[in-house]
Amino acid sequence: MVAPLIHLCSWPGAGKYTIGRALAGRIGGRLLHNHLALDPANAVYDRSDPRHAPFRIELRALIYREAQDLPANVPIIVTDALEETPDDRALFAPTEALAAARNAPLRAFTLTIAKDENQRRLMDPARAARSKLMRPEVLERLRADCILLRPAGAISVDVTDLSPDAAAVEIARRLGLDAQECDA
């Protein structure tokens, strides 16, 4: 049986990376977080530079090409902060294609979080060391103007009151997986 490709989508600061890392450790998976491509693109180009997005897309494609060849029993966890727009649906398409190339079930999760807790987590000083968004006005605008991407069949998990480990346990439970089922 092929292990699932697990997609975690939420607002910046909700804990996608930390939860994804905990989940990967729990189920023997690999974490392909959105900053693997975003950080190099940010290092080379300013976000307003028209070369930024194509470079980021090219980097993600390279990562996904290599991930196709991971053993079938290794779950892949992908993180994104995507909204329900045609452009972001297009950014989600390579994740769908990776699942299809691996013949893996795509299991999407939308991580919801209360606004005040999201703001608190966004301002965690540890985020600065990882070049993550820490501007509360940007998060406020996103939450006011955007709708999170919810692929068909996406499962919502409220992470407001959950530690990263507890969130990983809840996601693994909803997947019907535990550490013994997906040893890499």
C-alpha positions as YAML, in Angstrom:
chain: A
units: angstrom
residues:
- id: 1
  name: MET
  ca: [0.00, 0.00, 0.00]
- id: 2
  name: VAL
  ca: [1.24, 3.48, -0.86]
- id: 3
  name: ALA
  ca: [1.46, 5.93, 2.03]
- id: 4
  name: PRO
  ca: [-0.57, 9.13, 1.68]
- id: 5
  name: LEU
  ca: [0.53, 12.55, 0.57]
- id: 6
  name: ILE
  ca: [-0.70, 14.81, 3.36]
- id: 7
  name: HIS
  ca: [-1.34, 18.48, 2.58]
- id: 8
  name: LEU
  ca: [-1.48, 20.97, 5.47]
- id: 9
  name: CYS
  ca: [-2.85, 24.42, 4.62]
- id: 10
  name: SER
  ca: [-3.34, 27.32, 6.99]
- id: 11
  name: TRP
  ca: [-2.58, 30.95, 7.70]
- id: 12
  name: PRO
  ca: [0.98, 32.12, 8.29]
- id: 13
  name: GLY
  ca: [1.86, 31.51, 11.92]
- id: 14
  name: ALA
  ca: [-0.66, 28.73, 12.51]
- id: 15
  name: GLY
  ca: [2.08, 26.14, 12.98]
- id: 16
  name: LYS
  ca: [2.16, 24.25, 9.67]
- id: 17
  name: TYR
  ca: [5.92, 23.66, 9.76]
- id: 18
  name: THR
  ca: [6.06, 22.66, 13.42]
- id: 19
  name: ILE
  ca: [2.99, 20.43, 13.16]
- id: 20
  name: GLY
  ca: [4.28, 18.94, 9.90]
- id: 21
  name: ARG
  ca: [7.63, 18.16, 11.52]
- id: 22
  name: ALA
  ca: [5.90, 16.49, 14.49]
- id: 23
  name: LEU
  ca: [3.64, 14.53, 12.15]
- id: 24
  name: ALA
  ca: [6.58, 13.40, 9.99]
- id: 25
  name: GLY
  ca: [8.37, 12.14, 13.10]
- id: 26
  name: ARG
  ca: [5.28, 10.38, 14.36]
- id: 27
  name: ILE
  ca: [4.44, 8.51, 11.13]
- id: 28
  name: GLY
  ca: [7.90, 8.17, 9.56]
- id: 29
  name: GLY
  ca: [7.20, 10.72, 6.84]
- id: 30
  name: ARG
  ca: [9.10, 13.38, 4.97]
- id: 31
  name: LEU
  ca: [8.22, 17.05, 5.34]
- id: 32
  name: LEU
  ca: [8.27, 19.19, 2.20]
- id: 33
  name: HIS
  ca: [7.39, 22.53, 3.76]
- id: 34
  name: ASN
  ca: [6.61, 25.59, 1.67]
- id: 35
  name: HIS
  ca: [9.76, 27.43, 2.77]
- id: 36
  name: LEU
  ca: [12.03, 24.91, 1.04]
- id: 37
  name: ALA
  ca: [11.28, 26.78, -2.19]
- id: 38
  name: LEU
  ca: [10.15, 30.12, -0.78]
- id: 39
  name: ASP
  ca: [13.31, 30.93, 1.19]
- id: 40
  name: PRO
  ca: [15.76, 30.51, -1.73]
- id: 41
  name: ALA
  ca: [13.43, 32.55, -3.95]
- id: 42
  name: ASN
  ca: [13.33, 35.28, -1.29]
- id: 43
  name: ALA
  ca: [17.14, 35.18, -1.01]
- id: 44
  name: VAL
  ca: [17.60, 35.77, -4.72]
- id: 45
  name: TYR
  ca: [14.65, 38.00, -5.63]
- id: 46
  name: ASP
  ca: [12.47, 40.55, -3.95]
- id: 47
  name: ARG
  ca: [8.87, 39.29, -3.79]
- id: 48
  name: SER
  ca: [7.80, 42.07, -6.18]
- id: 49
  name: ASP
  ca: [10.33, 40.91, -8.80]
- id: 50
  name: PRO
  ca: [8.54, 39.08, -11.62]
- id: 51
  name: ARG
  ca: [11.25, 36.37, -11.51]
- id: 52
  name: HIS
  ca: [10.40, 35.42, -7.90]
- id: 53
  name: ALA
  ca: [7.29, 33.28, -8.54]
- id: 54
  name: PRO
  ca: [8.68, 31.33, -11.54]
- id: 55
  name: PHE
  ca: [11.88, 30.59, -9.62]
- id: 56
  name: ARG
  ca: [9.90, 29.39, -6.59]
- id: 57
  name: ILE
  ca: [7.74, 27.20, -8.85]
- id: 58
  name: GLU
  ca: [10.85, 25.75, -10.51]
- id: 59
  name: LEU
  ca: [12.43, 24.95, -7.14]
- id: 60
  name: ARG
  ca: [9.27, 23.23, -5.92]
- id: 61
  name: ALA
  ca: [9.09, 21.21, -9.15]
- id: 62
  name: LEU
  ca: [12.65, 20.00, -8.58]
- id: 63
  name: ILE
  ca: [11.85, 18.99, -5.00]
- id: 64
  name: TYR
  ca: [8.70, 17.18, -6.11]
- id: 65
  name: ARG
  ca: [10.54, 15.34, -8.92]
- id: 66
  name: GLU
  ca: [12.95, 13.93, -6.36]
- id: 67
  name: ALA
  ca: [10.16, 13.14, -3.88]
- id: 68
  name: GLN
  ca: [8.41, 10.98, -6.50]
- id: 69
  name: ASP
  ca: [11.11, 8.37, -5.99]
- id: 70
  name: LEU
  ca: [10.78, 8.07, -2.21]
- id: 71
  name: PRO
  ca: [9.79, 4.57, -1.11]
- id: 72
  name: ALA
  ca: [6.04, 3.97, -1.43]
- id: 73
  name: ASN
  ca: [5.68, 3.37, 2.32]
- id: 74
  name: VAL
  ca: [7.00, 6.85, 3.18]
- id: 75
  name: PRO
  ca: [4.24, 9.41, 3.78]
- id: 76
  name: ILE
  ca: [4.93, 12.86, 2.36]
- id: 77
  name: ILE
  ca: [3.71, 15.93, 4.23]
- id: 78
  name: VAL
  ca: [3.42, 19.19, 2.24]
- id: 79
  name: THR
  ca: [2.65, 22.57, 3.80]
- id: 80
  name: ASP
  ca: [1.16, 25.62, 2.13]
- id: 81
  name: ALA
  ca: [-0.50, 28.93, 2.91]
- id: 82
  name: LEU
  ca: [-2.80, 29.03, -0.09]
- id: 83
  name: GLU
  ca: [-6.04, 30.86, -0.65]
- id: 84
  name: GLU
  ca: [-9.09, 29.96, -2.67]
- id: 85
  name: THR
  ca: [-8.12, 31.71, -5.93]
- id: 86
  name: PRO
  ca: [-7.36, 30.43, -9.44]
- id: 87
  name: ASP
  ca: [-3.67, 31.35, -9.00]
- id: 88
  name: ASP
  ca: [-3.35, 29.43, -5.73]
- id: 89
  name: ARG
  ca: [-5.34, 26.49, -7.15]
- id: 90
  name: ALA
  ca: [-2.65, 26.41, -9.86]
- id: 91
  name: LEU
  ca: [0.03, 26.38, -7.14]
- id: 92
  name: PHE
  ca: [-1.76, 23.39, -5.56]
- id: 93
  name: ALA
  ca: [-1.83, 21.44, -8.85]
- id: 94
  name: PRO
  ca: [1.78, 20.15, -8.53]
- id: 95
  name: THR
  ca: [0.89, 18.66, -5.14]
- id: 96
  name: GLU
  ca: [-2.01, 16.84, -6.75]
- id: 97
  name: ALA
  ca: [0.31, 15.71, -9.55]
- id: 98
  name: LEU
  ca: [2.89, 14.41, -7.04]
- id: 99
  name: ALA
  ca: [0.21, 12.32, -5.32]
- id: 100
  name: ALA
  ca: [-0.94, 10.98, -8.70]
- id: 101
  name: ALA
  ca: [2.63, 10.18, -9.79]
- id: 102
  name: ARG
  ca: [3.14, 8.16, -6.60]
- id: 103
  name: ASN
  ca: [-0.34, 6.57, -6.83]
- id: 104
  name: ALA
  ca: [-0.78, 7.95, -3.33]
- id: 105
  name: PRO
  ca: [-4.00, 9.10, -1.75]
- id: 106
  name: LEU
  ca: [-4.01, 12.87, -1.29]
- id: 107
  name: ARG
  ca: [-5.31, 13.75, 2.16]
- id: 108
  name: ALA
  ca: [-5.82, 17.49, 2.63]
- id: 109
  name: PHE
  ca: [-6.10, 19.19, 6.00]
- id: 110
  name: THR
  ca: [-7.07, 22.79, 6.64]
- id: 111
  name: LEU
  ca: [-5.69, 23.92, 9.98]
- id: 112
  name: THR
  ca: [-8.01, 26.47, 11.53]
- id: 113
  name: ILE
  ca: [-6.94, 28.73, 14.36]
- id: 114
  name: ALA
  ca: [-8.53, 31.52, 16.36]
- id: 115
  name: LYS
  ca: [-7.43, 34.98, 15.26]
- id: 116
  name: ASP
  ca: [-5.85, 36.01, 18.60]
- id: 117
  name: GLU
  ca: [-3.89, 32.76, 18.92]
- id: 118
  name: ASN
  ca: [-2.77, 33.08, 15.29]
- id: 119
  name: GLN
  ca: [-1.47, 36.61, 15.99]
- id: 120
  name: ARG
  ca: [0.33, 35.38, 19.14]
- id: 121
  name: ARG
  ca: [2.05, 32.55, 17.27]
- id: 122
  name: LEU
  ca: [2.93, 34.84, 14.37]
- id: 123
  name: MET
  ca: [4.97, 37.00, 16.74]
- id: 124
  name: ASP
  ca: [7.00, 34.11, 18.20]
- id: 125
  name: PRO
  ca: [10.66, 35.26, 18.01]
- id: 126
  name: ALA
  ca: [11.71, 31.84, 16.71]
- id: 127
  name: ARG
  ca: [9.93, 32.69, 13.43]
- id: 128
  name: ALA
  ca: [12.42, 35.49, 12.71]
- id: 129
  name: ALA
  ca: [15.32, 33.03, 12.67]
- id: 130
  name: ARG
  ca: [13.50, 31.04, 9.96]
- id: 131
  name: SER
  ca: [12.74, 34.11, 7.77]
- id: 132
  name: LYS
  ca: [9.02, 33.76, 8.37]
- id: 133
  name: LEU
  ca: [6.34, 36.41, 8.18]
- id: 134
  name: MET
  ca: [6.04, 38.37, 11.43]
- id: 135
  name: ARG
  ca: [3.94, 41.35, 10.33]
- id: 136
  name: PRO
  ca: [0.58, 41.28, 12.14]
- id: 137
  name: GLU
  ca: [-0.97, 43.76, 9.68]
- id: 138
  name: VAL
  ca: [-0.29, 41.35, 6.80]
- id: 139
  name: LEU
  ca: [-1.90, 38.47, 8.68]
- id: 140
  name: GLU
  ca: [-4.84, 40.70, 9.56]
- id: 141
  name: ARG
  ca: [-5.32, 41.60, 5.89]
- id: 142
  name: LEU
  ca: [-5.04, 37.99, 4.77]
- id: 143
  name: ARG
  ca: [-7.58, 36.80, 7.31]
- id: 144
  name: ALA
  ca: [-9.97, 39.62, 6.41]
- id: 145
  name: ASP
  ca: [-9.67, 39.40, 2.61]
- id: 146
  name: CYS
  ca: [-8.88, 35.76, 1.82]
- id: 147
  name: ILE
  ca: [-10.41, 32.33, 2.14]
- id: 148
  name: LEU
  ca: [-8.08, 29.42, 2.81]
- id: 149
  name: LEU
  ca: [-7.79, 26.81, 0.11]
- id: 150
  name: ARG
  ca: [-9.95, 23.80, 0.92]
- id: 151
  name: PRO
  ca: [-9.42, 21.04, -1.63]
- id: 152
  name: ALA
  ca: [-12.26, 18.56, -2.11]
- id: 153
  name: GLY
  ca: [-12.52, 16.31, 0.93]
- id: 154
  name: ALA
  ca: [-10.28, 18.51, 3.08]
- id: 155
  name: ILE
  ca: [-10.54, 17.84, 6.79]
- id: 156
  name: SER
  ca: [-10.57, 20.82, 9.16]
- id: 157
  name: VAL
  ca: [-8.57, 20.57, 12.36]
- id: 158
  name: ASP
  ca: [-8.77, 23.41, 14.87]
- id: 159
  name: VAL
  ca: [-5.24, 23.83, 16.24]
- id: 160
  name: THR
  ca: [-6.04, 26.81, 18.47]
- id: 161
  name: ASP
  ca: [-5.68, 24.89, 21.71]
- id: 162
  name: LEU
  ca: [-3.40, 22.10, 20.48]
- id: 163
  name: SER
  ca: [0.34, 21.81, 20.87]
- id: 164
  name: PRO
  ca: [2.17, 20.77, 17.69]
- id: 165
  name: ASP
  ca: [2.48, 17.22, 19.02]
- id: 166
  name: ALA
  ca: [-1.22, 17.07, 19.92]
- id: 167
  name: ALA
  ca: [-2.14, 18.39, 16.48]
- id: 168
  name: ALA
  ca: [0.10, 15.73, 14.87]
- id: 169
  name: VAL
  ca: [-1.60, 13.03, 16.95]
- id: 170
  name: GLU
  ca: [-5.03, 14.30, 15.87]
- id: 171
  name: ILE
  ca: [-4.05, 14.37, 12.18]
- id: 172
  name: ALA
  ca: [-2.53, 10.88, 12.39]
- id: 173
  name: ARG
  ca: [-5.70, 9.67, 14.12]
- id: 174
  name: ARG
  ca: [-7.88, 11.13, 11.37]
- id: 175
  name: LEU
  ca: [-5.66, 9.47, 8.79]
- id: 176
  name: GLY
  ca: [-5.91, 6.16, 10.61]
- id: 177
  name: LEU
  ca: [-2.11, 6.08, 10.91]
- id: 178
  name: ASP
  ca: [0.23, 5.61, 13.79]
- id: 179
  name: ALA
  ca: [3.99, 5.25, 14.15]
- id: 180
  name: GLN
  ca: [3.89, 1.48, 13.61]
- id: 181
  name: GLU
  ca: [1.97, 1.61, 10.33]
- id: 182
  name: CYS
  ca: [4.33, 3.87, 8.38]
- id: 183
  name: ASP
  ca: [7.90, 3.04, 9.32]
- id: 184
  name: ALA
  ca: [10.27, 4.47, 6.74]
...
